[in-house]
Amino acid sequence: MRNTPHLSIGIIAWNEEESIEATLDSLFRQSLFKHLSDQCLTAEIICLANGCSDRTAELADAFFQKQQLTHPFQSAFTTLTANITTRGKTN
């Protein structure tokens, strides 16, 4: 069972098919996850695909799934991709 998250990271994306993987790759290379793991803490990472008309949500979700299997500090985070179908600031 995972701990209650102590840190939430939100990534709001709109039609970022070309850059979402590089963005997430940069995030998951940070030393943050080692520090969280060392302290038995967790972060939740949420990618909010806000009304995208491309494959941003699918690519983010696939990237998250890979990290949950291969990241050396996979116990230090949870991930979620939320695909909001209607674009807008209040969504």
Long-range contacts (C-beta under 8 A, 24 or more apart in sequence): 2-42, 2-75, 2-78, 3-40, 3-41, 3-42, 4-42, 5-42, 5-43, 5-44, 5-78, 6-36, 6-41, 6-42, 6-43, 7-32, 7-36, 7-41, 7-42, 7-43, 7-44, 8-43, 8-44, 8-45, 8-46, 9-43, 9-44, 9-45, 9-46, 10-46, 10-48, 11-45, 11-46, 11-47, 11-48, 11-60, 12-48, 12-50, 13-47, 13-48, 13-49, 13-50, 13-52, 13-56, 13-60, 14-49, 14-50, 14-51, 14-52, 14-56, 14-87, 15-52, 15-53, 15-54, 15-56, 16-52, 16-54, 16-56, 17-52, 17-54, 17-55, 17-56, 17-59, 20-47, 20-56, 20-59, 20-60, 20-63, 21-59, 21-63, 24-60, 24-63, 24-64, 24-67, 25-63, 28-67, 28-71, 33-71, 33-72, 33-73, 33-76, 33-77, 34-72, 34-73, 34-76, 36-73, 36-76, 36-77, 37-73, 37-75, 37-76, 41-76, 42-75, 42-76, 42-77, 42-78, 43-76, 43-77, 43-78, 44-77, 44-78, 44-79, 44-80, 45-77, 45-78, 45-79, 45-80, 46-79, 46-80, 46-81, 46-82, 47-79, 47-80, 47-81, 47-82, 48-82, 48-84, 49-81, 49-82, 49-83, 49-84, 50-84, 50-87, 50-88, 50-91, 51-84, 51-85, 51-86, 51-87, 51-88, 51-91, 52-83, 52-87, 57-81, 57-83
